[in-house]
């Protein structure tokens, strides 16, 4: 059998080992050290906007700390985009808060500003003003941030950007993750760049960054003995993981370009195919890293459905995956309030993520094309 073509596999740049060897040589094998500081500096320079970055063990950890810094506590309500991975919503429950899910809009597949406003007004009428808004840049596509931030400012609610999938994406020229009160990055193994596991919290002040670091290192007070006045967490990134990240930062721009090229490949592949739409930017205001290239399949026009294509690719040892199942349809969140129509549900039912890795070869693309063409021939 031919080697598997993965949806999104890690892609090393070559210099990662240099930073890891330095950590070993200097005995910096701990959740602190020059690689951690170096990675934070690299990210701050890349994102610009005068932000401050705290390197952490995971994007989920970053989101949890963002909720804490936003003042979310037990019994509060937090608005969250429904069309996302569960890690966007789980930290709300960590805090004992209640998730309020919002439908998508059709252009970017992200949080619908109209449904967002309706939800806030309704929650306030019920005596519960939401404490924070979590908006996601799905598959690297920036959300409609102007409209979302306008709503948030009107009701004075902080915005947390889940940019876990969007490092390198920009909205009106500004880096995703820098537009809200806090931003979240992820360096999981399948992301644009990786630290094996890891993430970061993007802040707009040194005070917020230092508080995140304090909380992420077990909230130890400044005393000669171990004293704790706050609940802390073991969320700091290790110097070894950060070394991988420093090497990856050297090739980040190339990785974004390669992912965007994969989406162009799929646009070309499906140009003359009825009923298949490739997920692309709605206007020049949006610049997506296209972390995962995705399509929508209209089964009536295409004469095949999402599952027909997924199973055919699977038979050829090519990985693909349905879009994220919306959170309001997940069993664990079945009782959570939801606002909007059925845009997210329709996207899930018809959508498919296709191989998007920056390490895919011309031979891989040829295999993908032949597999897709067999499906088109079978159902034509």
C-alpha positions as CSV (number, residue, x, y, z in Angstrom):
1,X,0.0,0.0,0.0
2,X,1.2,3.5,-0.7
3,X,2.3,5.7,2.2
4,X,-0.5,7.6,3.9
5,X,-1.1,11.2,2.9
6,X,-1.9,12.9,6.2
7,X,-4.3,15.8,6.7
8,X,-1.8,18.0,8.4
9,X,1.5,16.5,9.7
10,X,4.4,18.2,11.5
11,X,7.0,19.8,9.2
12,X,10.4,20.4,10.6
13,X,12.6,23.2,9.3
14,X,16.0,21.8,10.2
15,X,17.3,24.2,12.9
16,X,15.1,22.9,15.7
17,X,17.8,20.5,16.9
18,X,20.3,23.4,17.3
19,X,18.1,25.1,19.9
20,X,17.3,21.8,21.6
21,X,21.0,20.9,21.8
22,X,21.8,24.3,23.3
23,X,19.2,23.6,26.0
24,X,20.8,20.3,26.8
25,X,24.3,21.7,26.8
26,X,23.3,24.5,29.2
27,X,21.1,22.1,31.3
28,X,18.0,24.3,30.7
29,X,15.6,21.4,30.8
30,X,12.8,23.2,32.6
31,X,9.8,25.4,32.1
32,X,12.1,28.4,31.8
33,X,15.2,29.3,29.9
34,X,16.5,31.2,26.9
35,X,14.4,29.3,24.4
36,X,11.2,30.3,26.2
37,X,12.2,33.9,26.3
38,X,13.5,33.7,22.7
39,X,10.2,32.2,21.4
40,X,8.2,34.8,23.1
41,X,10.4,37.5,21.6
42,X,10.1,35.9,18.1
43,X,6.3,35.8,18.4
44,X,6.0,39.4,19.6
45,X,8.1,40.6,16.7
46,X,6.1,38.5,14.2
47,X,2.7,39.6,15.5
48,X,3.8,43.3,16.0
49,X,1.0,45.6,17.4
50,X,3.2,46.0,20.5
51,X,1.8,42.8,22.0
52,X,3.3,40.7,24.8
53,X,3.3,36.9,24.6
54,X,3.5,34.2,27.3
55,X,4.5,30.8,26.1
56,X,2.4,28.0,27.6
57,X,1.9,24.3,27.5
58,X,-1.1,24.4,25.2
59,X,-3.5,26.7,23.5
60,X,-6.2,25.3,25.8
61,X,-4.1,26.5,28.8
62,X,-3.8,29.9,27.2
63,X,-7.6,30.1,26.7
64,X,-8.2,29.1,30.3
65,X,-5.8,31.8,31.6
66,X,-7.5,34.4,29.3
67,X,-10.9,33.6,30.9
68,X,-9.3,34.0,34.4
69,X,-7.7,37.3,33.4
70,X,-11.1,38.4,32.0
71,X,-12.7,37.9,35.4
72,X,-14.8,34.8,34.5
73,X,-15.8,32.9,37.6
74,X,-18.3,30.3,38.7
75,X,-21.8,30.8,37.3
76,X,-20.9,33.4,34.7
77,X,-21.9,33.1,31.1
78,X,-19.4,33.1,28.3
79,X,-20.3,33.4,24.6
80,X,-18.5,31.0,22.3
81,X,-18.6,30.3,18.6
82,X,-20.3,27.0,18.0
83,X,-18.4,26.0,14.9
84,X,-15.1,25.1,16.5
85,X,-13.0,22.4,18.2
86,X,-14.1,21.5,21.7
87,X,-11.0,23.1,23.2
88,X,-12.5,26.5,22.5
89,X,-15.4,25.7,24.9
90,X,-14.0,23.4,27.5
91,X,-12.1,26.0,29.5
92,X,-15.4,27.8,30.1
93,X,-16.5,24.8,32.0
94,X,-13.2,24.6,33.8
95,X,-14.1,27.9,35.4
96,X,-17.6,26.7,36.4
97,X,-19.1,29.1,33.8
98,X,-21.8,28.4,31.3
99,X,-21.2,28.4,27.5
100,X,-23.6,30.3,25.3
101,X,-23.1,29.1,21.7
102,X,-23.5,31.3,18.5
103,X,-24.1,30.2,14.9
104,X,-21.8,31.0,12.0
105,X,-22.2,33.3,9.1
106,X,-21.7,32.0,5.6
107,X,-18.8,34.2,4.4
108,X,-16.1,33.2,6.9
109,X,-17.8,30.3,8.7
110,X,-17.1,32.2,11.9
111,X,-19.3,33.8,14.6
112,X,-22.3,35.6,13.2
113,X,-22.3,39.2,14.5
114,X,-26.1,39.5,14.1
115,X,-26.7,36.3,16.2
116,X,-24.0,37.6,18.7
117,X,-25.9,40.8,19.3
118,X,-29.3,39.0,19.6
119,X,-27.8,36.6,22.1
120,X,-26.3,39.4,24.3
121,X,-29.6,41.3,24.4
122,X,-31.5,38.2,25.3
123,X,-29.1,37.1,28.0
124,X,-29.2,40.6,29.5
125,X,-33.0,40.5,29.4
126,X,-32.8,37.3,31.4
127,X,-30.6,39.0,34.0
128,X,-27.3,37.6,33.0
129,X,-24.9,39.8,31.0
130,X,-22.1,37.6,29.4
131,X,-18.7,38.0,30.9
132,X,-16.6,37.3,27.8
133,X,-16.8,36.5,24.1
134,X,-14.7,33.7,22.5
135,X,-14.4,34.1,18.7
136,X,-12.5,31.6,16.6
137,X,-10.7,32.1,13.3
138,X,-11.8,28.8,11.8
139,X,-9.2,26.9,9.7
140,X,-7.2,30.1,9.6
141,X,-9.9,32.3,8.2
142,X,-10.2,35.6,10.1
143,X,-13.6,36.3,11.5
144,X,-15.5,39.5,10.8
145,X,-13.7,41.3,13.6
146,X,-14.9,44.9,13.0
147,X,-18.6,43.9,13.4
148,X,-17.8,41.6,16.4
149,X,-15.7,44.1,18.2
150,X,-18.4,46.8,17.6
151,X,-21.0,44.6,19.3
152,X,-18.5,43.8,22.1
153,X,-17.7,47.5,22.7
154,X,-21.4,48.4,22.7
155,X,-22.0,46.0,25.6
156,X,-18.6,46.4,27.2
157,X,-17.7,42.7,27.0
158,X,-14.1,41.6,26.5
159,X,-13.2,39.6,23.4
160,X,-10.9,36.6,23.4
161,X,-9.6,35.6,20.0
162,X,-9.0,31.9,19.6
163,X,-6.4,32.1,16.9
164,X,-5.1,28.6,17.5
165,X,-5.5,27.8,13.8
166,X,-4.7,31.3,12.5
167,X,-1.0,32.1,13.2
168,X,0.0,34.0,10.1
169,X,-3.5,35.1,9.2
170,X,-4.4,38.8,9.0
171,X,-7.6,40.9,9.1
172,X,-7.3,44.2,7.4
173,X,-3.5,43.9,7.7
174,X,-3.5,43.1,11.5
175,X,-2.4,39.7,12.8
176,X,-5.1,37.5,14.1
177,X,-4.7,37.1,17.8
178,X,-3.9,40.8,18.3
179,X,-7.4,42.3,17.7
180,X,-9.2,41.3,20.9
181,X,-8.4,41.8,24.6
182,X,-6.5,38.5,24.6
183,X,-5.4,36.1,21.8
184,X,-4.8,32.4,21.8
185,X,-2.2,30.5,19.7
186,X,-1.6,26.8,19.4
187,X,1.6,24.9,18.5
188,X,0.0,21.4,18.5
189,X,1.6,18.9,16.2
190,X,-0.9,19.5,13.4
191,X,-0.7,23.3,13.4
192,X,1.2,25.7,11.0
193,X,4.2,25.4,13.2
194,X,4.6,23.1,16.2
195,X,6.4,22.8,19.5
196,X,5.2,19.2,19.7
197,X,2.6,20.4,22.2
198,X,2.3,24.0,23.3
199,X,0.5,27.3,22.9
200,X,0.7,31.0,23.8
201,X,-1.4,33.8,25.3
202,X,-1.2,37.1,23.5
203,X,-1.7,40.1,25.8
204,X,-1.7,43.9,25.3
205,X,0.2,44.8,28.5
206,X,3.2,43.5,30.4
207,X,1.1,43.3,33.5
208,X,-1.3,40.8,31.8
209,X,1.6,38.7,30.5
210,X,3.3,38.6,33.9
211,X,0.0,37.6,35.6
212,X,-0.3,34.8,33.1
213,X,3.2,33.6,33.8
214,X,2.5,33.8,37.5
215,X,-0.6,31.7,37.3
216,X,1.0,29.2,34.9
217,X,3.8,28.5,37.3
218,X,1.6,27.4,40.2
219,X,1.1,31.0,41.4
220,X,3.9,31.0,43.9
221,X,4.1,34.1,46.0
222,X,7.4,36.1,46.3
223,X,8.6,34.4,49.5
224,X,11.7,32.3,50.5
225,X,9.3,29.4,51.2
226,X,6.5,28.0,49.1
227,X,3.5,30.2,49.7
228,X,0.4,30.6,47.6
229,X,-2.4,33.2,47.8
230,X,-4.0,32.2,44.5
231,X,-4.8,29.0,42.7
232,X,-2.1,28.2,40.2
233,X,-1.6,25.9,37.2
234,X,1.3,23.9,35.6
235,X,0.9,25.6,32.3
236,X,4.3,27.1,31.4
237,X,6.1,25.9,28.2
238,X,9.3,23.9,28.7
239,X,12.6,25.2,27.4
240,X,12.9,22.1,25.2
241,X,9.6,22.6,23.5
242,X,10.3,26.3,23.0
243,X,13.5,25.3,21.3
244,X,11.5,23.4,18.7
245,X,9.3,26.5,18.3
246,X,12.3,28.8,17.7
247,X,13.4,26.6,14.9
248,X,9.9,26.6,13.5
249,X,9.6,30.3,13.6
250,X,12.4,30.6,11.1
251,X,10.2,28.9,8.5
252,X,6.8,30.2,9.5
253,X,6.4,32.5,6.4
254,X,7.3,29.6,4.1
255,X,4.8,27.3,5.9
256,X,2.0,29.8,5.4
257,X,2.9,30.2,1.7
258,X,2.8,26.4,1.3
259,X,-0.6,26.0,3.0
260,X,-2.0,28.8,0.8
261,X,-0.6,27.1,-2.2
262,X,-2.5,23.9,-1.3
263,X,-5.8,25.8,-1.3
264,X,-5.0,27.2,-4.7
265,X,-4.4,23.6,-5.8
266,X,-7.9,22.7,-4.7
267,X,-9.4,25.8,-6.3
268,X,-7.9,24.6,-9.6
269,X,-8.9,21.0,-9.1
270,X,-12.6,21.8,-8.5
271,X,-12.9,24.8,-10.8
272,X,-15.2,23.1,-13.3
273,X,-16.9,20.8,-10.8
274,X,-20.5,21.6,-10.1
275,X,-21.6,21.7,-6.5
276,X,-18.1,21.9,-4.9
277,X,-17.0,25.2,-3.3
278,X,-13.5,25.7,-1.9
279,X,-13.3,27.8,1.2
280,X,-11.5,31.0,0.3
281,X,-11.4,34.6,1.5
282,X,-14.6,36.7,0.9
283,X,-12.6,39.9,0.2
284,X,-9.2,41.5,0.4
285,X,-9.8,42.4,4.0
286,X,-9.2,38.7,4.9
287,X,-5.8,36.9,4.6
288,X,-6.0,33.3,5.7
289,X,-3.1,31.0,6.3
290,X,-5.4,28.3,5.1
291,X,-4.3,25.9,7.9
292,X,-6.8,23.3,6.6
293,X,-8.1,23.6,3.0
294,X,-11.8,22.9,3.2
295,X,-14.7,22.4,0.8
296,X,-18.5,22.3,0.8
297,X,-20.2,19.7,-1.3
298,X,-23.8,20.3,-2.5
299,X,-24.9,16.7,-3.1
300,X,-27.6,17.6,-5.5
301,X,-25.5,19.6,-7.8
302,X,-22.3,17.5,-7.4
303,X,-24.2,14.1,-7.6
304,X,-22.1,12.9,-4.7
305,X,-21.8,13.9,-1.1
306,X,-19.1,14.7,1.5
307,X,-19.0,11.1,2.7
308,X,-18.6,9.7,-0.8
309,X,-15.5,11.7,-1.3
310,X,-14.1,11.1,2.2
311,X,-14.5,7.3,1.9
312,X,-13.0,7.3,-1.6
313,X,-9.9,9.2,-0.3
314,X,-9.7,6.9,2.7
315,X,-9.7,3.9,0.3
316,X,-6.6,5.4,-1.4
317,X,-4.9,6.0,2.0
318,X,-5.5,9.7,1.9
319,X,-6.7,11.3,5.1
320,X,-9.6,13.8,5.1
321,X,-12.0,14.9,7.8
322,X,-15.5,16.4,8.2
323,X,-15.5,19.9,9.5
324,X,-15.7,20.4,13.3
325,X,-19.1,19.3,14.6
326,X,-20.7,22.4,16.2
327,X,-20.6,22.6,19.9
328,X,-24.3,23.0,20.3
329,X,-24.8,19.6,18.7
330,X,-22.3,17.9,21.0
331,X,-23.7,15.6,23.7
332,X,-21.7,17.2,26.4
333,X,-23.2,20.7,25.6
334,X,-26.7,19.5,24.8
335,X,-28.3,21.7,27.5
336,X,-26.3,24.9,26.6
337,X,-28.2,27.8,25.1
338,X,-27.7,28.4,21.3
339,X,-28.5,31.4,19.2
340,X,-28.7,31.6,15.4
341,X,-30.1,29.4,12.6
342,X,-28.6,26.3,11.0
343,X,-25.5,27.7,9.2
344,X,-23.0,25.8,11.3
345,X,-25.0,22.6,11.1
346,X,-25.2,22.8,7.3
347,X,-21.5,23.5,7.0
348,X,-20.8,20.4,9.2
349,X,-23.1,18.2,7.1
350,X,-21.6,19.2,3.8
351,X,-18.0,20.1,4.6
352,X,-14.7,18.3,4.3
353,X,-11.1,19.2,5.2
354,X,-8.6,18.0,2.7
355,X,-4.8,17.3,3.0
356,X,-3.1,20.6,3.6
357,X,0.3,20.0,5.0
358,X,3.2,22.2,4.0
359,X,5.3,19.1,3.4
360,X,3.0,17.6,0.7
361,X,4.9,16.8,-2.6
362,X,3.9,17.0,-6.2
363,X,3.6,13.3,-6.1
364,X,1.1,13.6,-3.2
365,X,-0.9,16.2,-5.1
366,X,-1.0,13.9,-8.1
367,X,-2.4,11.1,-6.0
368,X,-5.0,13.4,-4.5
369,X,-6.0,14.6,-7.9
370,X,-6.4,11.1,-9.3
371,X,-8.4,10.0,-6.3
372,X,-10.8,13.0,-6.7
373,X,-11.1,12.5,-10.4
374,X,-12.1,8.8,-9.9
375,X,-15.0,10.0,-7.6
376,X,-16.0,12.6,-10.3
377,X,-16.0,9.9,-13.0
378,X,-17.9,7.5,-10.8
379,X,-20.7,9.9,-10.0
380,X,-20.9,11.8,-13.3
